Amino acid sequence: MTAIKVYLDEDVHTYIAQALRLRGWEALTTEEAEQRGADDPDQLLFATRQGYTILTYNINDYPRLHYDIVSRGEVHTGIIVGTREDPRRSIRALLNLLSLLSAEAIKGQLIYLNNWA
């Protein structure tokens, strides 16, 4: 069972990466990856190529990207869609998700973080 590595889309608070790292999880921000300004398909492609599951607040585009990929018979390394409402709640939900799922289990999945709170 391989641990999920989290890639934060540029709309996600960067301190979430810090919170994950403090708890032993691997996290990478778009700025650290020098991907700031890349469009959503490129962000997802980068995450997939690097073996990261992407965490985003972009509820409008990423679900559509997920279904486009699935309809083409392709696979990504996972998409987690959260909200900006309460970052502490998001961190708790994300830690819960990371402790229960593996990289293998999340592959190709679209997950709404609020369901893990």
DRENZA-355261 format. One record per residue: x negated, y negated, z of N, C-alpha, C in turn. Coordinates in nm, 2 decimals. Layout:
BEGIN
+--------+--------+--------+--------+--------+--------+--------+--------+--------+
|   n_c1 |   n_c2 |   n_c3 |  ca_c1 |  ca_c2 |  ca_c3 |   c_c1 |   c_c2 |   c_c3 |
+--------+--------+--------+--------+--------+--------+--------+--------+--------+
|      X |      Y |      Z |      X |      Y |      Z |      X |      Y |      Z |
...
+--------+--------+--------+--------+--------+--------+--------+--------+--------+
END
This chain:
BEGIN
+--------+--------+--------+--------+--------+--------+--------+--------+--------+
|   n_c1 |   n_c2 |   n_c3 |  ca_c1 |  ca_c2 |  ca_c3 |   c_c1 |   c_c2 |   c_c3 |
+--------+--------+--------+--------+--------+--------+--------+--------+--------+
|  -0.08 |   0.12 |   0.00 |   0.00 |   0.00 |   0.00 |  -0.09 |  -0.12 |   0.00 |
|  -0.08 |  -0.20 |  -0.11 |  -0.16 |  -0.32 |  -0.12 |  -0.09 |  -0.44 |  -0.07 |
|  -0.16 |  -0.53 |   0.00 |  -0.09 |  -0.65 |   0.06 |  -0.07 |  -0.74 |  -0.06 |
|   0.04 |  -0.82 |  -0.04 |   0.08 |  -0.92 |  -0.14 |  -0.01 |  -1.04 |  -0.12 |
|  -0.06 |  -1.09 |  -0.23 |  -0.14 |  -1.21 |  -0.24 |  -0.04 |  -1.32 |  -0.29 |
|  -0.04 |  -1.44 |  -0.22 |   0.05 |  -1.54 |  -0.26 |  -0.01 |  -1.66 |  -0.33 |
|   0.04 |  -1.69 |  -0.44 |   0.00 |  -1.81 |  -0.52 |   0.11 |  -1.92 |  -0.51 |
|   0.08 |  -2.03 |  -0.45 |   0.17 |  -2.14 |  -0.43 |   0.18 |  -2.23 |  -0.55 |
|   0.30 |  -2.23 |  -0.61 |   0.33 |  -2.33 |  -0.72 |   0.31 |  -2.47 |  -0.66 |
|   0.28 |  -2.56 |  -0.75 |   0.24 |  -2.70 |  -0.70 |   0.35 |  -2.77 |  -0.63 |
|   0.47 |  -2.72 |  -0.63 |   0.58 |  -2.79 |  -0.56 |   0.59 |  -2.74 |  -0.41 |
|   0.51 |  -2.64 |  -0.38 |   0.52 |  -2.58 |  -0.24 |   0.42 |  -2.65 |  -0.15 |
|   0.46 |  -2.68 |  -0.03 |   0.37 |  -2.74 |   0.07 |   0.24 |  -2.66 |   0.09 |
|   0.13 |  -2.73 |   0.08 |   0.00 |  -2.66 |   0.08 |  -0.03 |  -2.60 |   0.22 |
|   0.03 |  -2.66 |   0.32 |   0.01 |  -2.61 |   0.46 |   0.07 |  -2.47 |   0.48 |
|   0.16 |  -2.43 |   0.39 |   0.20 |  -2.29 |   0.39 |   0.09 |  -2.19 |   0.36 |
|   0.00 |  -2.23 |   0.27 |  -0.12 |  -2.15 |   0.24 |  -0.20 |  -2.14 |   0.36 |
|  -0.22 |  -2.25 |   0.43 |  -0.30 |  -2.25 |   0.55 |  -0.24 |  -2.16 |   0.66 |
|  -0.11 |  -2.17 |   0.68 |  -0.04 |  -2.09 |   0.78 |  -0.06 |  -1.94 |   0.74 |
|  -0.05 |  -1.90 |   0.62 |  -0.06 |  -1.76 |   0.58 |  -0.21 |  -1.72 |   0.61 |
|  -0.30 |  -1.80 |   0.57 |  -0.44 |  -1.76 |   0.59 |  -0.48 |  -1.74 |   0.74 |
|  -0.42 |  -1.83 |   0.82 |  -0.44 |  -1.81 |   0.97 |  -0.39 |  -1.68 |   1.02 |
|  -0.30 |  -1.62 |   0.95 |  -0.24 |  -1.49 |   0.99 |  -0.29 |  -1.38 |   0.91 |
|  -0.40 |  -1.40 |   0.83 |  -0.47 |  -1.29 |   0.77 |  -0.42 |  -1.26 |   0.62 |
|  -0.33 |  -1.34 |   0.57 |  -0.28 |  -1.32 |   0.43 |  -0.37 |  -1.40 |   0.33 |
|  -0.38 |  -1.35 |   0.21 |  -0.45 |  -1.42 |   0.11 |  -0.35 |  -1.51 |   0.04 |
|  -0.39 |  -1.64 |   0.02 |  -0.31 |  -1.74 |  -0.04 |  -0.39 |  -1.84 |  -0.12 |
|  -0.34 |  -1.88 |  -0.23 |  -0.41 |  -1.97 |  -0.32 |  -0.31 |  -2.08 |  -0.37 |
|  -0.36 |  -2.20 |  -0.37 |  -0.27 |  -2.31 |  -0.42 |  -0.31 |  -2.34 |  -0.57 |
|  -0.22 |  -2.41 |  -0.64 |  -0.25 |  -2.45 |  -0.77 |  -0.37 |  -2.54 |  -0.78 |
|  -0.38 |  -2.63 |  -0.68 |  -0.50 |  -2.72 |  -0.68 |  -0.63 |  -2.64 |  -0.67 |
|  -0.63 |  -2.55 |  -0.58 |  -0.75 |  -2.46 |  -0.56 |  -0.78 |  -2.38 |  -0.69 |
|  -0.68 |  -2.34 |  -0.76 |  -0.70 |  -2.26 |  -0.88 |  -0.72 |  -2.35 |  -1.00 |
|  -0.72 |  -2.48 |  -0.98 |  -0.74 |  -2.58 |  -1.09 |  -0.63 |  -2.56 |  -1.20 |
|  -0.50 |  -2.53 |  -1.15 |  -0.39 |  -2.51 |  -1.24 |  -0.29 |  -2.62 |  -1.23 |
|  -0.32 |  -2.73 |  -1.15 |  -0.23 |  -2.84 |  -1.13 |  -0.19 |  -2.90 |  -1.27 |
|  -0.05 |  -2.91 |  -1.28 |   0.00 |  -2.97 |  -1.41 |   0.03 |  -2.87 |  -1.51 |
|  -0.01 |  -2.74 |  -1.49 |   0.03 |  -2.64 |  -1.59 |   0.18 |  -2.62 |  -1.59 |
|   0.24 |  -2.58 |  -1.70 |   0.38 |  -2.56 |  -1.70 |   0.42 |  -2.43 |  -1.64 |
|   0.54 |  -2.41 |  -1.61 |   0.59 |  -2.29 |  -1.53 |   0.55 |  -2.16 |  -1.59 |
|   0.57 |  -2.13 |  -1.72 |   0.53 |  -2.01 |  -1.78 |   0.37 |  -1.98 |  -1.76 |
|   0.30 |  -2.09 |  -1.78 |   0.15 |  -2.07 |  -1.76 |   0.12 |  -2.04 |  -1.61 |
|   0.19 |  -2.11 |  -1.52 |   0.16 |  -2.08 |  -1.38 |   0.19 |  -1.93 |  -1.35 |
|   0.30 |  -1.88 |  -1.40 |   0.34 |  -1.74 |  -1.37 |   0.24 |  -1.65 |  -1.44 |
|   0.20 |  -1.68 |  -1.56 |   0.10 |  -1.60 |  -1.63 |  -0.03 |  -1.60 |  -1.55 |
|  -0.08 |  -1.71 |  -1.50 |  -0.20 |  -1.72 |  -1.42 |  -0.18 |  -1.63 |  -1.30 |
|  -0.07 |  -1.64 |  -1.23 |  -0.05 |  -1.56 |  -1.11 |  -0.06 |  -1.41 |  -1.14 |
|   0.01 |  -1.37 |  -1.24 |   0.02 |  -1.23 |  -1.28 |  -0.12 |  -1.18 |  -1.32 |
|  -0.19 |  -1.26 |  -1.40 |  -0.33 |  -1.21 |  -1.44 |  -0.42 |  -1.20 |  -1.32 |
|  -0.40 |  -1.28 |  -1.22 |  -0.49 |  -1.28 |  -1.10 |  -0.44 |  -1.19 |  -0.99 |
|  -0.32 |  -1.13 |  -1.01 |  -0.27 |  -1.03 |  -0.92 |  -0.20 |  -1.10 |  -0.80 |
|  -0.15 |  -1.22 |  -0.82 |  -0.07 |  -1.29 |  -0.71 |   0.08 |  -1.29 |  -0.74 |
|   0.15 |  -1.29 |  -0.63 |   0.30 |  -1.32 |  -0.64 |   0.31 |  -1.47 |  -0.63 |
|   0.39 |  -1.53 |  -0.71 |   0.41 |  -1.67 |  -0.70 |   0.52 |  -1.71 |  -0.61 |
|   0.49 |  -1.81 |  -0.53 |   0.59 |  -1.87 |  -0.44 |   0.62 |  -2.01 |  -0.49 |
|   0.75 |  -2.04 |  -0.52 |   0.79 |  -2.16 |  -0.58 |   0.92 |  -2.22 |  -0.51 |
|   0.94 |  -2.35 |  -0.52 |   1.07 |  -2.41 |  -0.48 |   1.15 |  -2.44 |  -0.61 |
|   1.11 |  -2.40 |  -0.72 |   1.17 |  -2.43 |  -0.85 |   1.28 |  -2.33 |  -0.88 |
|   1.40 |  -2.35 |  -0.82 |   1.51 |  -2.26 |  -0.84 |   1.57 |  -2.27 |  -0.97 |
|   1.54 |  -2.37 |  -1.05 |   1.61 |  -2.39 |  -1.18 |   1.53 |  -2.31 |  -1.29 |
|   1.40 |  -2.30 |  -1.29 |   1.33 |  -2.25 |  -1.40 |   1.28 |  -2.10 |  -1.37 |
|   1.23 |  -2.07 |  -1.25 |   1.17 |  -1.94 |  -1.23 |   1.27 |  -1.82 |  -1.24 |
|   1.39 |  -1.83 |  -1.20 |   1.48 |  -1.72 |  -1.22 |   1.50 |  -1.69 |  -1.37 |
|   1.51 |  -1.80 |  -1.45 |   1.53 |  -1.79 |  -1.59 |   1.40 |  -1.72 |  -1.65 |
|   1.28 |  -1.77 |  -1.61 |   1.16 |  -1.70 |  -1.65 |   1.16 |  -1.56 |  -1.62 |
|   1.20 |  -1.52 |  -1.50 |   1.20 |  -1.38 |  -1.46 |   1.29 |  -1.30 |  -1.56 |
|   1.41 |  -1.35 |  -1.59 |   1.50 |  -1.27 |  -1.67 |   1.45 |  -1.27 |  -1.82 |
|   1.38 |  -1.37 |  -1.86 |   1.32 |  -1.37 |  -2.00 |   1.22 |  -1.27 |  -2.00 |
|   1.13 |  -1.26 |  -1.90 |   1.03 |  -1.16 |  -1.90 |   1.08 |  -1.02 |  -1.90 |
|   1.18 |  -1.00 |  -1.81 |   1.25 |  -0.86 |  -1.80 |   1.31 |  -0.82 |  -1.93 |
|   1.38 |  -0.92 |  -2.00 |   1.45 |  -0.89 |  -2.13 |   1.35 |  -0.85 |  -2.24 |
|   1.22 |  -0.90 |  -2.23 |   1.12 |  -0.86 |  -2.32 |   1.05 |  -0.73 |  -2.29 |
|   1.09 |  -0.67 |  -2.17 |   1.03 |  -0.54 |  -2.13 |   0.89 |  -0.56 |  -2.07 |
|   0.86 |  -0.69 |  -2.03 |   0.73 |  -0.72 |  -1.96 |   0.75 |  -0.72 |  -1.81 |
|   0.64 |  -0.73 |  -1.74 |   0.64 |  -0.73 |  -1.59 |   0.55 |  -0.85 |  -1.54 |
|   0.59 |  -0.91 |  -1.43 |   0.51 |  -1.00 |  -1.36 |   0.48 |  -0.95 |  -1.22 |
|   0.40 |  -1.02 |  -1.15 |   0.36 |  -0.96 |  -1.01 |   0.45 |  -1.01 |  -0.90 |
|   0.56 |  -1.07 |  -0.93 |   0.66 |  -1.11 |  -0.83 |   0.68 |  -1.26 |  -0.83 |
|   0.81 |  -1.29 |  -0.81 |   0.84 |  -1.43 |  -0.79 |   0.92 |  -1.45 |  -0.66 |
|   0.88 |  -1.54 |  -0.58 |   0.95 |  -1.57 |  -0.45 |   1.00 |  -1.71 |  -0.47 |
|   1.13 |  -1.73 |  -0.46 |   1.19 |  -1.86 |  -0.47 |   1.24 |  -1.91 |  -0.33 |
|   1.18 |  -2.02 |  -0.28 |   1.22 |  -2.07 |  -0.15 |   1.28 |  -2.21 |  -0.17 |
|   1.30 |  -2.28 |  -0.06 |   1.36 |  -2.41 |  -0.06 |   1.27 |  -2.50 |   0.03 |
|   1.28 |  -2.63 |   0.01 |   1.20 |  -2.73 |   0.09 |   1.27 |  -2.76 |   0.22 |
|   1.38 |  -2.71 |   0.25 |   1.46 |  -2.75 |   0.36 |   1.39 |  -2.75 |   0.50 |
|   1.34 |  -2.63 |   0.53 |   1.27 |  -2.62 |   0.66 |   1.15 |  -2.53 |   0.64 |
|   1.03 |  -2.60 |   0.63 |   0.91 |  -2.52 |   0.60 |   0.87 |  -2.42 |   0.71 |
|   0.91 |  -2.45 |   0.84 |   0.88 |  -2.35 |   0.94 |   0.96 |  -2.22 |   0.92 |
|   1.09 |  -2.24 |   0.88 |   1.17 |  -2.13 |   0.85 |   1.12 |  -2.05 |   0.73 |
|   1.07 |  -2.12 |   0.63 |   1.01 |  -2.06 |   0.51 |   0.89 |  -1.98 |   0.55 |
|   0.81 |  -2.03 |   0.64 |   0.69 |  -1.96 |   0.68 |   0.73 |  -1.83 |   0.75 |
|   0.83 |  -1.84 |   0.84 |   0.87 |  -1.72 |   0.92 |   0.93 |  -1.62 |   0.82 |
|   1.01 |  -1.66 |   0.73 |   1.07 |  -1.57 |   0.63 |   0.96 |  -1.51 |   0.54 |
|   0.87 |  -1.59 |   0.50 |   0.76 |  -1.53 |   0.42 |   0.68 |  -1.43 |   0.49 |
|   0.65 |  -1.46 |   0.62 |   0.57 |  -1.36 |   0.70 |   0.65 |  -1.23 |   0.71 |
|   0.78 |  -1.24 |   0.73 |   0.86 |  -1.12 |   0.74 |   0.86 |  -1.04 |   0.61 |
|   0.87 |  -1.11 |   0.50 |   0.87 |  -1.05 |   0.37 |   0.73 |  -0.98 |   0.35 |
|   0.62 |  -1.05 |   0.38 |   0.49 |  -1.00 |   0.35 |   0.46 |  -0.88 |   0.44 |
|   0.52 |  -0.87 |   0.56 |   0.49 |  -0.76 |   0.65 |   0.57 |  -0.64 |   0.61 |
|   0.68 |  -0.65 |   0.53 |   0.76 |  -0.54 |   0.50 |   0.75 |  -0.49 |   0.35 |
|   0.70 |  -0.58 |   0.26 |   0.68 |  -0.54 |   0.12 |   0.54 |  -0.53 |   0.08 |
|   0.51 |  -0.45 |  -0.01 |   0.37 |  -0.44 |  -0.07 |   0.37 |  -0.50 |  -0.20 |
|   0.25 |  -0.52 |  -0.25 |   0.23 |  -0.58 |  -0.39 |   0.30 |  -0.49 |  -0.49 |
|   0.30 |  -0.36 |  -0.47 |   0.36 |  -0.27 |  -0.56 |   0.51 |  -0.28 |  -0.56 |
|   0.57 |  -0.30 |  -0.44 |   0.71 |  -0.31 |  -0.43 |   0.77 |  -0.44 |  -0.48 |
|   0.69 |  -0.55 |  -0.48 |   0.74 |  -0.68 |  -0.53 |   0.72 |  -0.70 |  -0.68 |
|   0.64 |  -0.61 |  -0.74 |   0.60 |  -0.63 |  -0.88 |   0.73 |  -0.63 |  -0.96 |
|   0.74 |  -0.73 |  -1.04 |   0.86 |  -0.74 |  -1.13 |   0.99 |  -0.79 |  -1.07 |
|   0.98 |  -0.83 |  -0.94 |   1.10 |  -0.86 |  -0.86 |   1.11 |  -1.02 |  -0.85 |
|   1.24 |  -1.06 |  -0.85 |   1.27 |  -1.20 |  -0.82 |   1.34 |  -1.19 |  -0.68 |
|   1.27 |  -1.26 |  -0.58 |   1.32 |  -1.26 |  -0.45 |   1.35 |  -1.40 |  -0.40 |
|   1.46 |  -1.41 |  -0.33 |   1.50 |  -1.54 |  -0.27 |   1.46 |  -1.54 |  -0.12 |
|   1.37 |  -1.63 |  -0.09 |   1.32 |  -1.63 |   0.05 |   1.42 |  -1.64 |   0.16 |
|   1.53 |  -1.72 |   0.13 |   1.63 |  -1.74 |   0.23 |   1.69 |  -1.60 |   0.28 |
|   1.68 |  -1.50 |   0.20 |   1.74 |  -1.37 |   0.24 |   1.65 |  -1.30 |   0.34 |
|   1.53 |  -1.35 |   0.36 |   1.43 |  -1.29 |   0.45 |   1.41 |  -1.36 |   0.59 |
|   1.50 |  -1.46 |   0.60 |   1.49 |  -1.55 |   0.73 |   1.54 |  -1.47 |   0.85 |
+--------+--------+--------+--------+--------+--------+--------+--------+--------+
END
